[in-house]
Amino acid sequence: MSRLSRRQMLTLLGAGAVGAAVAGLRPSTGGAPHPRYFADLARALKQAGIATPTLVIDRRQLHANVGRIMHNIGGRTQLRVVAKSLPCAALLDEVRQLTASRRLMVFNLPQLLLTARGPADILLGKPLPAAAAAAFYRQFRPDGFAPEHQLQWLIDTPARLAQYRELARAQQVTLRVNVEIDVGLHRGGVNDMQTMQDMLALLAREPRLQWAGLMGYDAHVAKIPDLPGLRQEARQHAQARYAAYAAAVRAHPAFAVAARGATYNAAGSPTYRLYDGSGVENELSVGSAMLKPSDFDTSLLADLAPAVYIATPVLKAPPRFMMPYGVEWLGEAASLWDANQQQAYFIYGGNWLADPVSPPGLAASSLYGTSSNQQVLTGSGRQRLAPDDIVFFRPRQSEAVLLQFGDIALYEEGRITQMWQPMPATA
């Protein structure tokens, strides 16, 4: 046997090192069957005869989240429940009973018409066109609800305030007005003191408009990069701006009395934990955190757990993942490189604002593309899925996703106990 030269030995060693390095880059094989929680949930859905894409709410976890949020608020401020994030009448009723709050934040005309009933105290969460407000008064049918006492329209500019003044005169109604202020998000609202003074002057002159409070949304505080001091500075800036606008209203002679009982609304699910009741803000808006979709996986909400999922059946489970004719080689190469792309599962529906969560190790195929009819998920095969088995997704948000699936399945004590009808789909 001939001996290898020094150069040949170095070449072989180099090739081996490159091969080892490349092998080290390959994704590790993952995946497993459903953990017990999701296996029990899948069993409950099958026992209930549910075999289409369905949104599921875990009632026990919903109650736990609501209880935790109320504990965190601790009575230092009031809670306003965000309707768009919980767009289901039965769900809203349950949350309002758990929180003993009649305060709602509503974001669109259809949901306003549905919730303007009984003892509800409603604040608009965004400024609606004056034409939409006029449509409300045309379509509204009293059901123990008095808009002149229980409804606050959100106004962001002097021009819109003038439009609402004309609406009030034309309808011969009294409108309660809450002024949106910019506390740093820069998505709109009053952003300088002169504008605030101009709006207060208009409000003071018009008897059909009543100032009712301020609303400042600070979602940016939780989303900006967590560089040293940056979030803290943004939070302090937001609170200082809010306090300055509130002081301006209190100093105005026409609103000194009204300011003492006004609504000073702030926060949202991402930032409600930042308020301890020491500031001028006297109520906090929370909605999505009660269900905790994945966009709300933040350190400030770490004490809450997911309470909502999408369940959908597997329709097809071919022996291996195959790309369409002409590019089959691409799927074969992907499978050789990544064992987590060896198995394909075609599901009922798909392309939602959601991500597969169980069984673990599934992912949407970036090679095959998306489909709202039969989305393909890939995995290693360790998931052991067969046609008619259930795959679970975790929504990224609640406000749109809850409206996509028809009746919502309520899961508690190992079974599906009720089906709740969501509100009609709307922007």
C-alpha positions as CSV (number, residue, x, y, z in Angstrom):
1,M,0.0,0.0,0.0
2,S,1.4,3.4,-1.0
3,R,1.8,6.0,1.7
4,L,-0.2,9.3,1.5
5,S,2.0,12.3,1.0
6,R,1.9,15.2,3.4
7,R,-0.1,17.3,0.9
8,Q,-2.7,14.5,0.4
9,M,-3.1,14.0,4.1
10,L,-3.7,17.8,4.6
11,T,-6.2,17.8,1.7
12,L,-8.2,14.9,3.2
13,L,-8.1,16.4,6.7
14,G,-9.3,19.7,5.2
15,A,-12.1,18.0,3.3
16,G,-13.2,16.2,6.4
17,A,-13.2,19.4,8.4
18,V,-15.4,21.1,5.8
19,G,-17.7,18.1,5.7
20,A,-18.0,18.2,9.5
21,A,-18.7,21.9,9.4
22,V,-21.4,21.5,6.8
23,A,-23.0,18.7,8.7
24,G,-23.0,20.9,11.8
25,L,-25.1,23.4,9.9
26,R,-27.8,20.9,9.0
27,P,-31.0,21.4,11.1
28,S,-31.4,18.9,13.8
29,T,-34.4,16.5,13.5
30,G,-37.3,17.6,15.7
31,G,-41.0,16.8,16.2
32,A,-43.1,14.7,18.4
33,P,-46.7,13.7,18.9
34,H,-49.2,16.0,20.7
35,P,-48.4,16.7,24.3
36,R,-51.1,15.6,26.7
37,Y,-52.9,19.0,26.7
38,F,-53.4,19.1,22.9
39,A,-54.1,15.3,22.8
40,D,-57.0,15.9,25.2
41,L,-58.2,18.9,23.3
42,A,-58.1,17.0,20.0
43,R,-60.1,14.2,21.7
44,A,-62.7,16.7,22.9
45,L,-63.1,18.2,19.4
46,K,-63.6,14.7,17.9
47,Q,-66.1,13.8,20.6
48,A,-68.0,17.0,19.8
49,G,-68.1,16.0,16.1
50,I,-66.0,19.1,15.0
51,A,-64.1,18.3,11.8
52,T,-63.6,21.8,10.2
53,P,-61.3,24.6,11.0
54,T,-62.5,25.9,14.4
55,L,-61.3,28.5,16.8
56,V,-61.1,27.2,20.4
57,I,-61.1,29.2,23.6
58,D,-59.8,27.5,26.8
59,R,-62.3,28.9,29.3
60,R,-60.3,28.0,32.4
61,Q,-57.2,29.7,31.1
62,L,-59.3,32.7,30.0
63,H,-60.6,33.0,33.6
64,A,-57.1,32.7,35.0
65,N,-55.8,35.4,32.7
66,V,-58.6,37.8,33.5
67,G,-58.1,37.2,37.2
68,R,-54.4,37.8,36.9
69,I,-55.0,41.1,35.0
70,M,-57.4,42.3,37.6
71,H,-54.9,41.4,40.4
72,N,-52.2,43.4,38.5
73,I,-54.4,46.4,38.2
74,G,-55.3,46.1,41.8
75,G,-58.1,48.6,41.8
76,R,-55.7,51.4,41.3
77,T,-57.4,52.3,38.1
78,Q,-60.5,51.2,36.2
79,L,-60.5,48.6,33.5
80,R,-61.9,49.3,30.0
81,V,-62.5,46.1,28.0
82,V,-61.4,46.3,24.3
83,A,-64.2,44.9,22.2
84,K,-62.3,44.5,19.0
85,S,-59.9,42.1,20.6
86,L,-62.8,40.0,22.0
87,P,-65.3,40.3,19.1
88,C,-67.9,37.9,20.4
89,A,-71.0,39.0,22.4
90,A,-70.9,36.0,24.8
91,L,-67.1,36.4,25.3
92,L,-67.5,40.1,26.1
93,D,-70.4,39.4,28.5
94,E,-68.3,36.8,30.3
95,V,-65.3,39.1,30.6
96,R,-67.4,42.0,31.8
97,Q,-69.0,39.7,34.5
98,L,-65.5,38.5,35.6
99,T,-64.2,42.1,35.8
100,A,-67.4,43.8,37.0
101,S,-66.7,46.4,34.4
102,R,-69.3,48.0,32.2
103,R,-66.6,50.0,30.3
104,L,-66.0,49.1,26.7
105,M,-63.7,50.4,24.0
106,V,-65.2,50.0,20.5
107,F,-63.5,50.6,17.2
108,N,-66.0,50.4,14.4
109,L,-69.6,51.2,13.6
110,P,-71.0,47.6,13.3
111,Q,-69.6,46.7,16.7
112,L,-70.8,50.0,18.2
113,L,-74.3,49.2,17.1
114,L,-74.1,45.7,18.7
115,T,-72.7,46.9,22.0
116,A,-74.6,50.1,22.6
117,R,-77.1,48.5,24.9
118,G,-78.0,48.3,28.6
119,P,-75.6,49.9,31.1
120,A,-72.5,49.9,28.8
121,D,-70.1,52.8,29.0
122,I,-68.5,53.1,25.6
123,L,-65.4,55.0,24.4
124,L,-64.5,54.9,20.8
125,G,-60.9,53.6,20.3
126,K,-60.4,55.4,17.0
127,P,-61.9,58.5,15.4
128,L,-64.7,57.5,13.0
129,P,-65.6,59.7,10.0
130,A,-68.5,62.0,10.9
131,A,-70.6,60.1,8.2
132,A,-70.1,56.9,10.2
133,A,-71.3,58.7,13.4
134,A,-74.3,60.0,11.5
135,A,-75.1,56.4,10.4
136,F,-75.0,55.4,14.0
137,Y,-77.8,57.8,14.9
138,R,-79.8,56.7,11.9
139,Q,-79.5,53.0,12.8
140,F,-79.4,53.0,16.6
141,R,-82.4,51.6,18.4
142,P,-82.5,52.4,22.1
143,D,-82.1,49.3,24.4
144,G,-81.6,50.9,27.8
145,F,-78.7,52.8,26.3
146,A,-78.5,56.7,26.2
147,P,-75.7,57.9,23.9
148,E,-75.7,61.4,25.3
149,H,-74.6,59.9,28.7
150,Q,-73.0,56.6,27.8
151,L,-71.0,57.2,24.6
152,Q,-67.8,59.1,24.1
153,W,-66.8,59.9,20.5
154,L,-63.0,60.1,19.9
155,I,-61.8,63.3,18.2
156,D,-58.3,63.8,16.9
157,T,-58.2,67.1,15.1
158,P,-59.9,70.5,15.1
159,A,-61.3,69.8,11.6
160,R,-63.0,66.6,12.8
161,L,-64.3,68.3,15.9
162,A,-65.9,70.9,13.6
163,Q,-67.5,68.1,11.6
164,Y,-68.9,66.6,14.7
165,R,-70.3,70.0,15.8
166,E,-72.2,70.1,12.5
167,L,-73.4,66.6,13.0
168,A,-74.7,67.4,16.5
169,R,-76.5,70.4,15.3
170,A,-78.1,68.5,12.3
171,Q,-79.1,65.6,14.5
172,Q,-80.1,67.9,17.4
173,V,-78.2,65.7,19.8
174,T,-75.6,66.2,22.5
175,L,-72.2,64.5,21.7
176,R,-69.7,63.6,24.4
177,V,-66.2,64.2,23.1
178,N,-63.0,62.5,24.1
179,V,-59.8,64.0,22.7
180,E,-57.1,61.7,21.3
181,I,-53.6,62.9,22.3
182,D,-50.3,61.8,20.9
183,V,-48.1,60.6,23.7
184,G,-45.3,59.4,21.4
185,L,-46.8,56.8,19.1
186,H,-47.2,59.4,16.3
187,R,-50.3,57.6,14.8
188,G,-52.4,60.7,15.1
189,G,-54.1,62.8,17.8
190,V,-53.3,66.2,19.2
191,N,-49.5,66.7,19.3
192,D,-49.1,70.3,20.3
193,M,-50.6,72.5,23.0
194,Q,-51.9,75.2,20.7
195,T,-54.1,72.6,18.9
196,M,-55.4,71.5,22.2
197,Q,-56.3,75.0,23.2
198,D,-58.0,75.6,19.8
199,M,-60.1,72.4,20.3
200,L,-61.0,73.4,23.9
201,A,-62.1,76.8,22.7
202,L,-64.4,75.2,20.1
203,L,-65.8,72.8,22.7
204,A,-66.4,75.7,25.1
205,R,-68.4,77.6,22.5
206,E,-70.7,74.7,21.4
207,P,-73.4,73.6,23.9
208,R,-74.1,70.4,21.9
209,L,-70.5,69.2,22.4
210,Q,-69.4,68.1,25.9
211,W,-65.8,67.4,26.7
212,A,-65.6,64.0,28.4
213,G,-61.9,63.1,28.6
214,L,-58.6,62.2,27.0
215,M,-57.2,59.1,25.4
216,G,-53.5,58.4,24.9
217,Y,-52.2,55.1,23.4
218,D,-48.6,54.2,24.1
219,A,-48.1,50.8,22.4
220,H,-44.7,52.0,21.1
221,V,-43.2,51.9,24.6
222,A,-43.3,48.1,24.6
223,K,-42.2,47.7,21.0
224,I,-39.2,50.0,20.6
225,P,-35.7,48.3,20.9
226,D,-34.8,47.5,24.5
227,L,-31.7,49.6,24.4
228,P,-30.4,50.9,27.8
229,G,-32.8,53.5,29.0
230,L,-34.7,53.9,25.7
231,R,-38.0,52.3,26.8
232,Q,-37.8,54.0,30.2
233,E,-37.4,57.3,28.5
234,A,-40.3,56.6,26.1
235,R,-42.5,55.7,29.0
236,Q,-41.6,58.8,31.0
237,H,-42.2,61.0,27.9
238,A,-45.6,59.4,27.3
239,Q,-46.7,60.0,30.9
240,A,-45.3,63.6,31.0
241,R,-47.2,64.4,27.7
242,Y,-50.4,63.0,29.1
243,A,-50.0,65.0,32.3
244,A,-49.4,68.2,30.4
245,Y,-52.5,67.9,28.3
246,A,-54.6,67.0,31.3
247,A,-53.3,70.1,33.1
248,A,-54.2,72.3,30.2
249,V,-57.8,71.1,30.3
250,R,-58.0,71.5,34.1
251,A,-56.7,75.0,33.8
252,H,-59.3,76.0,31.3
253,P,-62.2,77.8,33.1
254,A,-64.9,76.0,31.0
255,F,-63.7,72.5,32.0
256,A,-62.4,72.8,35.6
257,V,-65.4,71.0,37.0
258,A,-65.8,68.4,34.2
259,A,-62.0,67.6,34.5
260,R,-62.5,66.1,38.0
261,G,-64.8,63.4,36.7
262,A,-63.4,62.9,33.3
263,T,-62.1,59.8,31.5
264,Y,-58.3,59.7,31.3
265,N,-57.8,56.5,29.2
266,A,-54.4,55.0,28.6
267,A,-52.4,51.9,27.8
268,G,-53.5,48.7,26.1
269,S,-52.6,45.1,26.6
270,P,-48.8,45.6,25.8
271,T,-48.4,48.4,28.4
272,Y,-51.0,48.1,31.1
273,R,-48.5,46.8,33.6
274,L,-46.6,50.1,33.4
275,Y,-49.3,52.0,35.3
276,D,-49.6,51.9,39.0
277,G,-52.3,54.6,39.5
278,S,-49.9,57.3,40.5
279,G,-50.4,59.3,37.3
280,V,-53.4,61.3,36.0
281,E,-54.6,58.2,34.0
282,N,-57.6,56.7,35.7
283,E,-58.5,53.8,33.4
284,L,-56.6,51.2,31.3
285,S,-57.7,49.4,28.2
286,V,-57.0,45.7,28.0
287,G,-58.4,43.0,25.6
288,S,-56.0,40.8,23.7
289,A,-54.0,39.9,26.8
290,M,-57.0,38.0,28.1
291,L,-56.5,35.5,25.3
292,K,-52.8,36.1,24.8
293,P,-52.2,35.4,21.1
294,S,-48.5,35.1,20.2
295,D,-47.9,38.8,19.3
296,F,-48.3,39.4,23.1
297,D,-45.5,37.1,24.2
298,T,-43.7,39.9,26.0
299,S,-41.9,40.2,29.4
300,L,-44.7,42.5,30.7
301,L,-47.3,39.7,30.0
302,A,-45.2,36.7,31.1
303,D,-47.6,35.9,33.9
304,L,-50.4,35.1,31.3
305,A,-50.8,32.0,29.2
306,P,-52.4,31.3,25.8
307,A,-56.1,30.7,25.9
308,V,-57.0,30.6,22.2
309,Y,-56.1,28.2,19.4
310,I,-57.1,27.2,15.9
311,A,-57.9,23.5,15.4
312,T,-58.0,22.0,11.9
313,P,-58.0,18.4,10.5
314,V,-55.3,16.8,8.4
315,L,-56.7,16.0,5.0
316,K,-53.8,14.2,3.4
317,A,-50.5,12.7,4.7
318,P,-48.5,11.4,1.7
319,P,-45.6,9.1,2.4
320,R,-43.1,11.8,1.7
321,F,-42.9,15.5,0.8
322,M,-42.9,16.0,-2.9
323,M,-42.8,19.3,-4.8
324,P,-44.9,19.6,-8.0
325,Y,-43.9,18.1,-11.3
326,G,-40.8,19.6,-12.8
327,V,-39.3,20.6,-9.5
328,E,-39.5,17.4,-7.6
329,W,-35.8,17.5,-7.2
330,L,-36.1,20.6,-5.1
331,G,-38.2,18.8,-2.6
332,E,-35.9,15.8,-2.6
333,A,-32.9,18.1,-2.0
334,A,-34.7,19.9,0.9
335,S,-35.6,16.5,2.5
336,L,-32.0,15.3,2.3
337,W,-30.7,18.5,3.9
338,D,-33.4,18.9,6.5
339,A,-35.1,15.9,8.0
340,N,-37.9,18.2,9.2
341,Q,-39.1,18.4,5.5
342,Q,-39.4,14.7,4.8
343,Q,-43.1,14.5,5.6
344,A,-45.9,16.6,4.3
345,Y,-49.4,17.2,5.8
346,F,-52.1,18.9,3.8
347,I,-54.6,20.5,6.2
348,Y,-58.1,21.8,6.0
349,G,-57.7,25.5,5.2
350,G,-54.7,27.6,6.2
351,N,-52.8,30.8,5.5
352,W,-54.1,32.3,8.8
353,L,-52.4,34.9,11.0
354,A,-51.3,32.0,13.1
355,D,-48.4,29.5,13.5
356,P,-48.5,25.7,14.1
357,V,-48.0,24.9,17.7
358,S,-48.9,21.2,18.1
359,P,-47.8,18.6,17.4
360,P,-44.4,20.2,17.7
361,G,-42.0,20.4,14.8
362,L,-44.4,21.4,12.1
363,A,-43.9,24.4,9.8
364,A,-45.4,25.9,6.7
365,S,-43.5,25.0,3.6
366,S,-41.7,27.9,2.2
367,L,-41.0,25.9,-1.0
368,Y,-44.5,24.8,-1.7
369,G,-46.1,28.2,-0.9
370,T,-49.2,29.2,1.0
371,S,-52.8,28.1,0.4
372,S,-56.1,29.2,2.1
373,N,-57.6,25.9,0.9
374,Q,-55.1,23.1,1.7
375,Q,-52.0,24.5,3.2
376,V,-49.0,22.1,3.4
377,L,-47.1,21.7,6.6
378,T,-43.8,19.8,6.7
379,G,-42.3,17.8,9.5
380,S,-40.0,14.9,10.3
381,G,-42.8,12.3,10.6
382,R,-42.3,12.0,14.3
383,Q,-45.6,13.8,14.7
384,R,-47.3,10.5,13.7
385,L,-50.2,12.3,12.0
386,A,-52.8,10.6,9.8
387,P,-55.8,12.0,7.9
388,D,-58.5,13.3,10.2
389,D,-56.0,14.0,13.0
390,I,-56.0,17.5,14.4
391,V,-53.3,20.1,14.1
392,F,-53.4,23.2,16.3
393,F,-52.3,26.7,15.5
394,R,-51.7,29.6,17.8
395,P,-53.1,32.9,16.5
396,R,-50.8,35.9,16.4
397,Q,-53.7,38.3,17.2
398,S,-57.3,37.9,18.2
399,E,-59.2,40.9,16.7
400,A,-59.3,39.6,13.1
401,V,-58.7,35.9,13.7
402,L,-61.7,35.4,16.0
403,L,-64.0,36.5,13.1
404,Q,-62.8,34.0,10.6
405,F,-64.1,30.6,11.7
406,G,-67.8,30.8,12.5
407,D,-68.9,29.6,15.9
408,I,-66.1,29.5,18.6
409,A,-65.7,26.3,20.5
410,L,-65.5,26.7,24.3
411,Y,-63.2,24.1,26.0
412,E,-63.4,23.3,29.6
413,E,-63.1,20.2,31.9
414,G,-62.0,18.0,29.0
415,R,-64.9,18.7,26.6
416,I,-66.5,21.2,24.3
417,T,-69.3,22.7,26.4
418,Q,-70.6,25.6,24.3
419,M,-70.4,27.2,20.9
420,W,-70.2,31.0,20.9
421,Q,-71.2,33.1,17.8
422,P,-68.6,35.8,16.9
423,M,-69.6,39.2,15.8
424,P,-70.0,39.7,12.0
425,A,-66.6,40.2,10.2
426,T,-65.7,43.8,9.9
427,A,-62.7,46.1,9.8
